[in-house]
Amino acid sequence: VPLLAELRGVITRAKFAKALQARGVSAEVLFAGYAALAERFKLSIGVPVARDPSDDEVLACAVAARCDLVVSGDDDLLTLGMFRDIPIVRPAQALEKLSM
């Protein structure tokens, strides 16, 4: 649930309002769609890793989901660069990797 709360906080930021409005969707409708698809389970990586303890949830989720990539604009995560062989990259870098 912490990651869903963080998602809600991010997509309701003022900087995303215009883009959402242009697409005819509200932040709450977008959030509800993601929340409906989310699988909820307890995660743990055992020890704190990130400078921001809430980012440990992101890392635990990435490991549990066997992600190929963590895409983030969060400097605390980006500083790590990689976690358990999972690269942590900015959105533009992810697009480059995906277009290869």
trRosetta pair geometry for C-beta under 8 A, 3 or more apart (Angstrom, degrees):
i j d omega theta_ij theta_ji phi_ij phi_ji
1 4 5.5 -55 -153 38 45 113
1 5 6.3 48 151 -23 73 103
1 40 6.6 30 -54 -135 72 121
2 5 5.5 -54 -148 36 35 113
2 6 6.4 35 153 -19 67 104
2 54 6.4 -147 167 -150 131 95
2 57 5.1 -111 85 -111 127 172
3 6 5.5 -51 -147 37 35 112
3 7 6.4 41 151 -22 65 102
3 38 7.9 177 91 -143 111 140
3 57 5.6 -158 -57 135 94 124
3 58 6.8 130 -106 -82 112 67
3 61 6.3 39 -62 -47 158 157
4 7 5.5 -48 -148 33 34 115
4 8 6.5 38 152 -20 64 101
4 31 7.9 99 -172 -169 85 98
4 34 7.6 169 -128 114 85 107
4 35 5.6 72 -145 -107 127 93
4 38 6.1 -137 -81 32 114 177
5 8 5.8 -50 -151 33 32 112
5 9 6.5 33 150 -18 63 106
6 9 5.5 -54 -150 36 34 114
6 10 6.3 32 154 -19 67 106
6 54 6.9 145 -77 159 134 128
7 10 5.8 -58 -147 36 31 109
7 11 6.2 12 165 -6 68 109
7 31 6.5 146 120 -126 103 90
7 34 6.2 -122 155 109 153 152
8 11 6.5 -64 -140 44 25 97
8 12 6.1 13 164 -11 63 117
8 27 7.7 99 -155 153 62 107
8 31 5.1 54 -103 -131 79 144
9 12 6.3 -70 -146 41 22 103
9 13 7.4 46 151 -49 58 89
10 13 6.0 -34 -168 -11 37 114
10 16 7.7 71 147 -16 66 148
11 16 5.8 -95 -154 95 51 161
11 20 7.5 97 -180 -72 93 137
11 27 4.7 158 129 -148 95 98
11 30 5.7 -136 173 95 151 129
11 31 5.9 -178 67 -66 140 94
12 16 7.6 -60 -70 59 2 120
12 27 4.5 120 -90 152 67 160
12 28 7.9 47 -88 -57 107 66
12 31 7.8 -7 -47 -47 96 135
13 16 5.4 82 70 9 82 101
13 17 7.8 -122 105 -31 47 82
14 17 5.4 -29 -158 -10 46 122
16 19 5.5 -63 -162 46 60 111
16 20 5.7 56 145 -23 86 108
16 27 7.0 97 100 -93 120 110
17 20 6.0 -63 -148 39 27 108
17 21 6.1 25 158 -19 66 111
17 27 7.7 -49 -99 -43 64 115
18 21 5.7 -58 -144 39 29 111
18 22 6.2 33 156 -24 65 106
19 22 5.7 -51 -147 32 29 114
19 23 6.7 15 156 -7 61 109
20 23 6.0 -69 -154 45 31 103
20 25 5.4 -96 -168 80 83 78
20 26 6.5 72 155 -132 127 20
20 27 5.9 -31 -131 -62 172 68
20 30 6.6 -95 -128 -24 118 142
21 24 7.4 40 -176 -74 35 29
25 29 5.2 -126 -167 80 85 123
25 30 5.4 91 143 -56 124 96
26 29 4.6 94 55 6 83 100
26 30 6.9 -149 93 -3 44 87
27 30 5.7 -57 -148 40 32 112
27 31 6.1 34 154 -21 66 108
28 31 5.6 -51 -143 38 30 112
28 32 6.2 34 156 -22 64 104
29 32 5.7 -51 -146 34 30 113
29 33 6.6 34 152 -21 61 103
30 33 5.8 -56 -156 32 31 113
30 34 6.7 25 152 -12 65 105
31 34 5.8 -59 -151 39 34 107
31 35 6.0 32 154 -20 70 110
32 35 5.6 -54 -140 39 30 112
32 36 6.3 36 157 -25 63 105
33 36 5.9 -53 -150 29 27 112
33 37 6.9 15 154 -10 60 108
34 37 5.9 -69 -156 41 34 106
34 38 6.3 44 150 -40 70 104
35 38 5.5 -44 -146 15 35 120
41 64 7.5 -164 82 171 122 156
43 57 6.4 108 74 -145 127 64
43 60 3.7 130 150 133 119 126
43 61 5.7 -64 -92 -67 170 61
43 64 5.6 -103 -119 -26 110 144
44 60 5.9 13 -68 -131 2 141
45 49 6.2 -35 104 -15 146 125
45 56 5.9 -133 30 -172 122 95
45 59 5.7 -12 -48 108 154 108
45 60 4.5 -130 -38 -85 92 88
45 63 6.4 115 -100 16 100 150
48 53 5.8 -49 -130 -114 118 87
48 56 5.8 -87 -132 -72 59 144
49 55 7.8 -103 80 101 88 96
49 56 5.6 131 34 -107 87 91
49 59 5.8 -59 61 64 140 171
49 80 7.2 43 147 -109 106 139
49 83 6.6 79 152 -128 153 125
50 53 6.8 167 75 -92 93 20
50 54 7.9 -71 84 63 135 43
50 55 3.6 -86 111 82 171 119
50 56 5.4 -150 22 -57 104 66
50 58 7.8 47 -37 48 156 106
50 59 6.5 179 -35 -20 113 132
50 76 5.3 73 179 149 107 108
50 77 6.3 -22 -124 -86 130 62
50 80 6.6 -65 -103 -48 78 131
51 55 7.5 31 52 32 58 138
51 76 4.4 -128 54 -141 103 104
51 79 6.8 27 -9 57 124 146
52 55 4.6 84 78 -9 94 109
52 74 7.5 -93 36 176 143 125
52 76 4.2 52 3 143 106 175
52 77 8.0 -55 43 -42 111 73
53 56 5.7 -28 -169 3 52 116
54 57 6.0 -32 -178 14 54 114
54 58 7.9 55 133 -13 65 96
55 58 5.1 -41 -162 28 58 116
55 59 6.5 57 143 -17 74 100
55 74 6.5 179 -103 132 124 149
55 76 5.3 -159 -28 108 158 120
55 77 5.2 -159 -156 -69 135 92
56 59 5.5 -53 -149 40 39 113
56 60 6.1 42 152 -21 69 104
57 60 5.7 -52 -144 37 30 111
57 61 6.3 32 155 -19 63 107
58 61 5.8 -57 -151 37 28 111
58 62 6.4 31 151 -21 64 106
58 70 6.6 93 153 -150 109 132
58 72 7.3 54 175 -79 156 140
58 74 8.0 152 5 44 170 153
58 77 6.4 -42 89 -99 147 136
59 62 5.6 -52 -147 33 32 113
59 63 6.5 31 155 -17 64 104
59 70 7.5 -30 -97 -81 58 159
59 77 7.7 -174 -59 -126 94 100
59 80 8.0 -16 -91 84 128 176
59 83 5.0 -71 -139 136 113 165
59 84 7.9 116 -176 14 100 111
60 63 5.9 -55 -150 36 31 110
60 64 6.2 28 154 -17 66 109
61 64 5.8 -56 -143 40 30 109
61 65 5.9 16 162 -7 66 114
61 67 7.9 47 119 -26 72 129
62 65 6.1 -64 -140 47 24 101
62 67 4.2 -66 -156 27 78 134
62 70 5.0 -40 -98 -75 148 110
62 83 7.0 90 82 78 139 120
62 86 5.3 150 150 139 126 166
63 66 7.5 22 179 -74 32 40
63 67 7.7 -52 -52 22 22 92
63 83 7.6 -85 -59 123 101 107
63 84 5.7 36 -101 66 109 153
63 86 7.1 -131 -78 -12 62 144
67 70 6.2 80 116 -64 149 69
67 86 5.5 62 85 -142 94 133
68 86 7.2 167 171 -134 14 84
69 86 6.8 179 -98 -174 18 83
69 87 5.6 -20 -120 70 74 92
69 88 7.9 144 -170 -97 61 29
69 89 6.2 -36 -164 26 108 112
69 94 5.9 131 150 -119 146 100
69 97 6.7 154 -92 91 151 156
70 77 6.6 -112 127 173 133 131
70 83 7.3 19 1 33 142 112
70 86 5.9 72 -17 140 98 113
70 87 7.2 -159 32 100 73 47
70 88 4.5 -17 70 -111 112 75
70 89 7.3 141 78 22 58 61
71 89 6.1 -28 -109 75 62 79
71 90 7.4 36 -158 161 72 15
71 91 5.6 73 -179 -92 113 58
71 94 4.4 -3 -105 -57 120 154
72 77 4.6 13 86 79 159 143
72 78 6.3 -146 89 -54 103 85
72 88 6.3 -19 30 -172 115 95
72 89 7.7 127 34 74 67 32
72 90 7.3 -70 78 -104 46 42
73 78 7.7 -14 -166 -42 20 129
73 90 6.3 60 -99 -135 62 82
73 91 6.7 -17 -61 -13 94 102
74 77 4.4 62 86 16 108 108
74 78 6.4 170 87 -13 53 90
75 78 5.4 -57 -134 43 34 112
75 79 6.1 49 161 -34 66 99
76 79 6.0 -44 -153 19 26 116
76 80 7.9 30 148 -20 52 97
77 80 6.0 -51 -170 21 42 113
77 88 5.2 -140 155 -174 92 141
78 81 7.2 46 174 -70 46 47
78 88 5.9 -156 -105 126 40 109
78 89 7.6 69 -120 -129 88 17
78 90 6.6 28 -110 -61 130 81
80 83 5.5 9 148 -56 140 97
80 88 5.5 54 76 29 100 150
81 87 7.3 -50 162 -145 58 66
81 88 6.0 154 161 50 7 98
82 85 6.7 3 175 -117 116 15
82 86 6.5 155 -161 73 70 42
82 87 5.3 -37 -101 -103 88 46
82 88 6.2 -162 -82 6 29 85
83 86 5.4 -25 68 57 73 97
83 88 6.4 51 -1 -38 95 118
87 97 8.0 165 81 -87 148 161
89 93 3.8 -117 180 91 120 128
89 94 5.3 153 95 -56 120 76
89 97 7.0 113 61 -13 170 136
90 93 4.8 93 55 8 75 104
90 94 7.2 -136 97 -8 39 87
91 94 5.5 -54 -149 32 34 114
91 95 6.5 34 155 -19 67 102
92 95 5.8 -52 -152 33 33 112
92 96 6.7 37 149 -20 64 102
93 96 5.5 -51 -152 33 36 114
93 97 6.4 36 151 -18 67 104
94 97 5.7 -55 -149 37 33 111
94 98 6.1 28 155 -16 67 110
95 98 5.8 -57 -142 41 30 109
95 99 6.2 24 160 -18 65 111
96 99 6.1 -64 -146 37 26 105
96 100 7.2 46 152 -45 59 92
97 100 6.1 -37 -165 -5 35 116
